[in-house]
Structures are given as C-alpha cells and as structure tokens.
Amino acid sequence: MWTEFWTIVSNIASMWSIIALPIAIWQIFDLKTKVEATEEGIKTILEIKEHDKLNETRKLVESQYTEICGLLSLAGKSGKNNQNIVKTCQKINECISNCMVSIPPQYEEIMDSLKNAMENVEEYISSTPYDNTHLKDARDYLNNAMQGLKLEDLYCCRLDRGQRCSESTYNVEWRKKVGIIIWRCTWAKFM
C-alpha cells in the first residue's frame, strides 16, 4: 500500500516538474528581457545626463570666450586697470578649471583645448609686459573647445529617426566627421 502511495506521489511530482520546467524557463527569459530593458533605460538616462552636462559646459566655455574677447578689446588701451584684467583672467581660469572637471574623460581633445587655454591665460598673467598673444591663443583654444562641444551636441542629438548615439565622436578623429554629421543633420530634416 505504501509503495502504491509513493508511486502515485512520484508520478504527480514528475507531471508537475514537466509542467513547471517550461514555466521556469519562461520566467527566466522574461526576467532577462526586463533586465535588458532596464539596462537600456539606464544607458539612455546616462546619455541624456552627459549631453546636459556637455551643454552646460559649452555655455560656460562660450561665456569665457566672450570674456577673453572683451579683455582683448580692453587690453593695452590707456586708462584700463591691469589689476582688473588680471582678476578677470583668474576668474576665467577658475571657470575653465571647473569645466575641465565636469567633462567626462573620453573627450580628450576638448580637455586638451581647455588645458591649453588655461596655460595661455596663466602665461598672460605671469608675463611682465602683458602680451596679448597669450590671450589670443587662449581665445583660439577656447574656440576649438567650443567647436568640439558643439560638434558633440550635434552628434548626440537625435539623429537617424530618433535614435541616440552610443559612441563618442572622439573615438575617431572628430574633425573628419564634421562634414558627415552636417550632411546627416541636413538629411534628417527631410526625413
């Protein structure tokens, strides 16, 4: 009698395992798709945050570019206080330093441009007869950084029918991609 009972119990358990195995496999695949969807959502959020951070940095760099252009127009004119110009240069360097901290490390060319701009502003401050060539060089380096940030903004905008980019333009030489990106933006308007 006990053997028949255990045989029935083992048969029922076998049937349940046959039914439960596909259900368990289905749940595993369902969980996997949910995890992948969550990862994709997190990736999109991080790209948006990075894009916003680059936009903020671009605005700061543009304001510092404007400041340096203003300093260039004031420098060397009679009646202008060099102490005020030096203080403004120090504030510019502080802001550029903050920009460098906020930029992700994969944007090496932008970082190099900002670093060179800071060095030129420092050289301007330390030169005894104030030499405008250092400010002009700093302005040019800030312009390069601005162009790189604008290019990255173009690249990370929604191109190709709403898909975000996943790869930085700085993995390839970004200067070569300018024409392609402008062409893609123009083409995207017509689609």
Secondary structure, 3 states (H helix, E strand, C coil): CHHHHHHHHHHHHHHHHHHHHHHHHHHHHHHHHHHHHHHHHHHHHHHHHHHHHHHHHHHHHHHHHHHHHHHHHHCCCCCCCHHHHHHHHHHHHHHHHHHHHHCCCCCHHHHHHHHHHHHHHHHHHHCCCCCHHHHHHHHHHHHHHHHHHHHHHHHHCCECCCECCCCCHHHCCHHHHHHHHHHHHHHHHHC
